[in-house]
Amino acid sequence: MWFSMPILWSVLAVSIAEELSVRALPVGNAVEARIMLEAIYGPQDPRVRGARKMLGVKDSSFRNLSRSGTYVVQPIRMAMVQPLVALGFVYGSRYGAFRINGTGKEMLALEAMKEPRRLLGEWACGRQPNGLKEVLKRLSPTGTVPEAVRKLIRARLIGGTDPGAVRRRNLARLGSGPSAAHLENEIPLHGIEHDHWSDLRAGAAFMDLRDAALAVLDELEQHLQKMRDDNQPARLSAAEAVAIVSKPLAALRAFAKQKGDLIDQGREASSRNFVKEIRTQPDALFLQKLAGRDSTVVCWRKDAITLGPAAGEIRGNTETDNNNNPPEESDFAPQLFRLYNLHCLVTELSGRANPSSPIAGSEAA
């Protein structure tokens, strides 16, 4: 979450779903799609999604936009699951089963939210109420969140005494960073607790380790695709795969040896377990498990490594990638894009231009 408007969309959608006694998932998709449908004809902006997918959509009814396949494959809504629950706006473990929580009710009670809630609720019931267009423009991804709503979200994000809020508040007080260079040091930046610093360093190291593992999978994918293109069975035994990816696999193991202790200092169990697998498992067994772990581009089927359902697709496609990566030569570690996301969000919630928006870029120029 790097800008705050999606929180409003989701709170509105979950509230409408409760009133209609339906799952929140299609309502969330429809609300986001309807708002984007108004925004795609404006200036290009990273907060606007679905320009290609929805350019020819003429039917803006709730019934149409709530259908599977009408909007983008990975809507912004998908990134809202953790923030909505963690900040107290909803409760539940899955978006489709969400219900409005205390902070969500507090947001809906704000004057600025009453008209959007009423008009979107009528739209979800099949009507086209007067004033809907104006409300949709106010809810635009490039729009300005009302001050009272901004203050409420900011209070939940960096206020309070729970450990998550304290960590976010300490990071926000830095103003920028930590950078990749900062994370090379064992001593934390001023204001950051030692256990938090260990987790940040471990997280950055793990993301580099993940990239090294993806290089192994990419090599396997390219070889399997060539086999397919040459009209050969696109299947590799684990032993055959070891010979093909010997160089990137050696690089992965070297990195695990170099940075594994740093990852072990963090408290994330799956990261530590992955490092252990790289360090201890034989090559053939490790590649089998790595392919099984991926199961999208490359997978393990019937004693062989084969192409997965997403083979040939470019990783991080701009239509599906929810990450808001920091600019090159940034004060923020590129491995931990959430650090930059938090900076963008806190800046916006303080009433200034979001650093990732074109407006902020033009102001800087």
C-alpha positions in Angstrom: 0.0 0.0 0.0 1.7 3.2 -1.2 -1.2 5.5 -1.6 -4.3 5.7 0.6 -7.3 5.9 -1.7 -7.7 2.1 -2.0 -8.4 1.9 1.7 -11.5 4.1 1.1 -12.6 1.9 -1.9 -12.4 -1.3 0.2 -14.1 0.1 3.2 -17.0 1.2 1.0 -17.1 -2.1 -0.8 -17.1 -4.2 2.3 -19.8 -2.1 3.8 -22.0 -2.4 0.6 -21.4 -6.2 0.6 -22.6 -6.5 4.2 -25.8 -4.5 3.3 -26.4 -6.8 0.3 -25.5 -10.0 2.2 -23.0 -10.9 -0.6 -19.3 -11.7 -0.7 -17.1 -8.7 -0.6 -14.7 -9.9 -3.3 -16.8 -9.2 -6.4 -18.1 -5.9 -4.8 -14.5 -4.8 -4.2 -13.5 -5.6 -7.8 -16.6 -3.8 -9.2 -16.0 -0.6 -7.1 -12.3 -0.4 -8.0 -13.1 -1.1 -11.7 -15.9 1.6 -11.8 -13.5 4.1 -10.3 -10.8 3.2 -12.7 -13.2 3.4 -15.6 -13.5 7.1 -14.9 -9.7 7.6 -14.5 -8.3 5.7 -17.5 -9.0 8.6 -19.9 -7.0 11.0 -17.8 -3.2 11.5 -17.6 -1.0 8.4 -17.2 -0.3 7.7 -13.6 1.0 4.6 -11.8 -2.1 4.6 -9.5 -4.4 4.1 -12.5 -4.8 0.5 -13.6 -6.6 -1.3 -16.4 -6.2 1.2 -19.2 -5.7 -1.5 -21.8 -8.1 -4.0 -20.3 -11.0 -1.5 -19.9 -10.6 0.8 -22.8 -13.5 -0.8 -24.7 -15.8 -1.4 -21.8 -19.1 0.4 -22.4 -21.3 -1.3 -19.7 -20.4 0.4 -16.4 -23.2 -1.4 -14.4 -22.3 -3.1 -11.2 -23.6 -6.4 -12.7 -21.1 -6.2 -15.5 -18.1 -4.9 -13.6 -18.5 -7.5 -10.8 -18.1 -10.3 -13.3 -14.8 -12.2 -13.3 -12.5 -11.2 -16.2 -13.9 -7.7 -16.7 -11.1 -5.9 -14.8 -7.4 -6.6 -14.5 -6.0 -10.0 -13.2 -4.5 -8.5 -10.0 -6.5 -5.5 -8.9 -5.1 -3.1 -6.2 -7.6 -4.7 -3.9 -5.4 -7.8 -3.6 -2.8 -5.7 -1.8 -5.3 -4.4 0.7 -5.9 -7.6 2.6 -3.1 -7.2 5.2 -3.4 -3.4 5.6 -7.2 -3.5 6.1 -7.0 -6.0 8.9 -3.8 -4.8 10.5 -5.2 -1.2 10.7 -8.5 -2.3 12.1 -10.8 -1.3 9.2 -12.1 -4.8 8.7 -11.9 -8.2 10.4 -11.6 -11.6 8.7 -8.8 -13.5 7.0 -9.9 -13.3 3.4 -11.2 -10.3 1.4 -14.4 -12.2 0.4 -15.3 -12.8 4.0 -14.4 -9.4 5.3 -16.7 -7.5 7.7 -16.5 -3.8 8.8 -14.5 -3.4 12.0 -14.5 -0.5 14.5 -12.2 1.8 12.5 -14.1 1.1 9.3 -17.3 2.2 11.0 -15.5 5.3 12.2 -14.5 6.1 8.7 -17.9 5.6 7.2 -19.4 7.9 9.9 -17.2 10.8 8.6 -19.1 13.4 6.7 -16.9 13.0 3.6 -17.8 9.3 3.3 -21.6 9.5 3.6 -22.4 10.6 0.0 -19.9 8.1 -1.6 -21.4 5.3 0.5 -25.0 6.2 -0.4 -24.4 6.6 -4.1 -22.2 3.6 -4.6 -24.7 1.6 -2.6 -27.5 2.6 -5.0 -25.3 1.8 -8.0 -24.6 -1.7 -6.6 -28.4 -2.1 -6.4 -28.6 -1.5 -10.2 -29.4 2.2 -10.3 -27.5 5.1 -11.8 -28.0 7.9 -9.2 -27.5 11.6 -9.8 -24.2 12.7 -8.5 -22.4 9.4 -9.0 -20.0 10.8 -11.6 -18.9 13.5 -9.3 -18.3 11.1 -6.4 -16.3 8.7 -8.7 -14.1 11.6 -9.7 -13.5 12.4 -6.0 -12.6 8.8 -5.4 -10.2 8.8 -8.3 -6.8 7.0 -7.6 -5.2 10.4 -8.4 -7.6 12.3 -6.3 -7.1 13.9 -2.9 -8.3 12.0 0.2 -10.4 14.2 2.5 -8.5 15.6 5.4 -10.5 13.9 8.1 -10.1 10.5 6.4 -6.4 11.1 5.9 -6.0 11.8 9.6 -7.9 8.7 10.6 -5.7 6.5 8.4 -2.5 8.2 9.6 -3.5 7.7 13.2 -4.0 4.0 12.6 -0.8 3.6 10.6 1.7 5.3 12.8 -0.2 6.1 16.0 -0.7 3.9 19.0 1.5 1.6 21.0 1.2 -1.8 19.2 4.5 -3.1 17.9 3.6 -2.7 14.2 2.6 1.0 14.6 5.8 1.7 16.7 8.0 0.2 13.9 6.2 2.1 11.2 6.5 5.3 13.2 10.2 4.9 13.8 10.8 4.3 10.1 8.6 7.4 9.2 10.7 9.6 11.6 13.8 8.7 9.6 12.4 10.8 6.7 14.2 8.5 4.2 15.9 5.2 4.1 17.3 2.9 5.3 19.4 2.5 2.1 21.1 -0.6 1.0 24.4 0.9 2.3 22.8 1.5 5.7 21.7 -2.1 5.9 25.3 -3.3 5.6 26.0 -2.0 9.1 25.2 -4.0 12.2 24.5 -0.9 14.2 20.9 0.4 13.6 20.1 3.9 12.5 19.1 6.2 15.3 15.6 5.5 16.5 15.3 1.9 15.1 15.3 -1.0 17.6 17.9 -3.7 17.3 15.4 -6.5 16.7 13.7 -4.4 14.0 17.0 -3.7 12.4 17.9 -7.4 12.4 14.6 -8.1 10.6 15.2 -5.4 8.0 18.7 -6.7 7.2 17.4 -10.3 7.1 14.6 -9.2 4.8 16.9 -7.4 2.4 19.3 -10.4 2.2 16.4 -12.8 1.6 15.1 -10.7 -1.3 18.6 -10.9 -2.9 18.6 -14.7 -2.2 15.1 -14.9 -3.9 16.5 -13.2 -7.0 19.3 -15.7 -7.1 16.8 -18.5 -6.9 14.7 -16.9 -9.7 17.8 -16.9 -11.9 17.9 -20.7 -11.5 14.3 -21.0 -12.4 14.7 -18.7 -15.4 17.5 -20.8 -16.7 15.4 -23.9 -16.4 12.4 -22.2 -18.1 14.6 -21.0 -21.1 16.0 -24.5 -21.6 12.6 -26.2 -21.4 11.1 -23.6 -23.9 13.9 -24.4 -26.3 13.2 -28.1 -26.0 9.5 -27.4 -26.7 10.4 -25.2 -29.7 12.6 -27.9 -31.1 9.7 -30.3 -30.9 11.2 -32.3 -28.0 9.4 -33.3 -24.9 9.8 -30.4 -22.5 10.8 -32.5 -19.5 13.9 -32.8 -17.4 14.8 -35.2 -14.7 16.2 -33.6 -11.6 19.7 -34.9 -12.5 19.5 -33.4 -16.0 18.4 -30.1 -14.5 21.4 -30.0 -12.2 23.8 -30.0 -15.2 21.8 -27.3 -17.0 21.7 -24.8 -14.1 25.2 -25.5 -12.6 26.4 -21.9 -12.7 23.3 -20.1 -11.3 22.9 -22.9 -8.7 26.5 -22.5 -7.6 25.9 -18.7 -7.3 22.8 -19.3 -5.2 24.6 -21.6 -2.8 27.5 -19.2 -2.6 25.1 -16.4 -1.7 23.4 -18.5 0.9 26.8 -19.3 2.5 27.7 -15.6 2.5 24.4 -14.1 3.7 22.6 -17.1 5.3 23.6 -16.1 8.9 22.1 -12.7 8.3 18.8 -14.2 7.3 19.0 -16.6 10.2 19.1 -13.6 12.6 15.6 -12.6 11.4 12.6 -14.2 12.8 10.8 -15.2 9.6 10.5 -19.0 9.6 10.0 -19.7 5.9 13.0 -17.6 4.9 15.2 -19.4 7.4 13.9 -22.8 6.2 14.7 -21.9 2.6 18.3 -21.0 3.5 18.6 -24.3 5.3 17.4 -26.2 2.1 19.9 -24.4 0.0 22.7 -25.2 2.4 21.9 -28.8 3.1 19.9 -30.5 0.3 21.6 -32.3 -2.6 21.4 -30.5 -5.9 18.8 -32.8 -7.5 16.4 -32.8 -4.5 16.8 -29.0 -4.1 15.8 -28.4 -7.7 12.9 -30.7 -7.4 11.6 -28.7 -4.4 12.4 -25.3 -6.0 10.3 -26.2 -9.0 7.5 -27.4 -6.8 7.8 -24.2 -4.8 7.4 -22.1 -7.9 4.7 -24.2 -9.7 3.8 -21.3 -12.1 6.6 -20.9 -14.6 8.4 -24.1 -13.8 6.9 -27.0 -11.9 7.5 -30.6 -10.7 5.2 -33.2 -12.3 5.5 -37.0 -12.4 9.2 -37.2 -11.6 10.2 -34.5 -14.0 10.6 -30.7 -14.1 8.3 -29.2 -16.7 7.0 -25.8 -17.9 4.2 -24.4 -15.7 1.0 -22.6 -16.7 2.7 -19.1 -16.7 5.8 -20.2 -18.8 6.8 -17.5 -21.2 5.2 -14.6 -19.3 7.4 -11.8 -18.3 7.8 -11.6 -14.5 6.6 -8.3 -13.0 4.3 -7.4 -15.9 3.2 -3.7 -15.4 -0.5 -4.7 -15.6 -0.2 -7.1 -12.7 2.7 -5.9 -10.5 1.5 -4.2 -7.4 5.0 -3.2 -6.2 5.9 0.5 -6.1 9.7 0.3 -6.4 11.9 3.1 -5.3 13.7 5.1 -8.0 17.3 4.1 -8.9 20.0 5.5 -6.7 17.4 6.0 -4.0 17.9 6.5 -0.2 15.7 3.4 0.2 17.0 -0.2 -0.1 15.6 -1.5 -3.4 15.1 -5.0 -1.9 12.6 -3.7 0.6 10.1 -1.8 -1.6 7.7 -1.6 1.4 10.1 0.9 3.0 9.6 3.2 0.1 5.8 2.5 0.0 5.6 3.5 3.7 7.4 6.8 2.9 5.1 7.5 0.0 2.0 6.8 2.1 3.1 8.8 5.1 4.0 11.7 2.9 0.6 11.7 1.3 -1.2 11.3 4.6 0.6 14.4 5.9 -1.0 16.4 3.1 1.9 16.6 0.6 2.2 15.2 -2.9 2.8 11.4 -3.0 6.5 11.0 -4.0 5.6 8.4 -6.6 3.0 10.6 -8.4 3.8 12.6 -11.5 2.8 15.7 -9.6 5.6 15.2 -7.1 8.0 14.5 -9.9 7.1 17.8 -11.6 7.4 19.7 -8.3 10.9 18.2 -7.8 11.9 19.2 -11.3 
